[in-house]
Amino acid sequence: MNNFKKILLIDDEQGMQDLFRFLLEPQGYRVFTASNGQEGVDLVKNNKYDIIFLDVHMPVMGGPEALKKIKEIRPDQTVIIFSSSSDPAFSFETRARELGAHTCLYKPVDIDTIQQLIESITKKK
């Protein structure tokens, strides 16, 4: 049962925030959002989340810096990175994993992929 699983989406795109709420709240997830990395880090200081989805390119504080700070606050936090550009050499994905990301997804993100990823992660917890 997915009741009370908490998802944090840190993304400056309102469309992504709306999509996550529309997709996940009817399934029993609580979706929290932040519009930039600093807002997301501030939320992580005071709250625990089952999964954090983090965009790379945002105002104020971008994804890589936010990921570092989140991992300092909560080393075991599951963080999935979104990037808007595919990297054929996978150097960004490798760097994101080195910083502690669970995986890296490229926009536009497939809804089924998001759901499967959330289900597999939350079943392990």
N, C-alpha and C positions, 0 to 999 in steps of 0.2 A: 504494500500500500504506500502511495507516495504522499500521504498527508503530512503537512508541515515540513516538507523538504524546502529548503531556502536556496534560491538561485539569485545571484547578483549579476546583472549585466552592466558593464561599464562601457558605454558607447555613446558618442555624441549624436548619432543618427536617431531621430525620433521614430522613424519607421522600424528600426531594429527593436527599440524598446516596446513599441506597440505589438510587433510580431511576437516577441517573447511572452508578453502578457496574454495575448490572444491564444497562443499555442499551448502555454503551460499552466495557466491558472485554472482552466476547466479540468485539468488532470490532477489537481490538488497541490500544485506547487505554489509557493509564495514567491513572487518575482519582485525584486527590488532593483532599482536602476540608479545609475549615476551618469552624468553627462561628460565627465572628464576624469582623468586618472587621480587627481587630487581628491575629488569628491568620493571616488571609490575607495581610496586609501583611508580617508576619514571614516567611512562606513565600516571598513574592516577592523579598525581600531576598537570599535565598540560592539561589533556583531560577528557571529559565526555564520558561515554559509556552507552549504553542501558543495556547491560548485560556483565558481566565478568565471564568467565569460568576459574577456577583456579585448577591446579593440586596440589596434596598434596606433593609428593616427587620430589623435584627439587634441583639442586645445588645452592649455594650462599645463597638463602633464600627460605625456604620451604613454602608450602601453608598456614599452620596455622598462621605463623608470618606475611606473606603477607596479609592475610585476616584481621588481627588486624589492620595493618597499613592502608589498603585501607578503612576500616570502620572509622578510625580516620579522614582520609582526606575527605571522602564522606559517611557520615552515612546512607544515603538513597540508596546507590549503591546496585543493585541486583547482588549477587555473587553466582555462582553455583560451588560447589566443586566436583572435580574428585578424586577418590581414586582407587588405583590399587588392593586393597585387600578388599574383603567383610568382614564386621564385624558382626558376627552372633548376638552379643549382642546390636548392634547399638549404642555402646558407642561413637564411633567416630562421627557418624551422629548427635547424640545429642550434642556433644561438638561443632561441626561445626555450628549447629543452634544457640547455645549459643553465639558463636562468631559473629553471624550475617549472616550466609550463608542462602540463600533462600532454597536450598536443597542440597543433596549429591548424586552423581551418581557414580556407580562403573564401572571400566573398565573391559572388553571391553564395551563401551557405545553403545547402540542401536541408530542408526542414526535417526530412526523415533521418538524416545523419545526426542532426542535433538531438532528436528524440532518442535515437539508439544510444548515443554517447551518454546522455543523461541517465537513461535506464541502466546501462552497464555500470556506470560509476556509482549510482545511488544503491544498486543492489549489493555492491561490495561493502558499503558502509553500515 
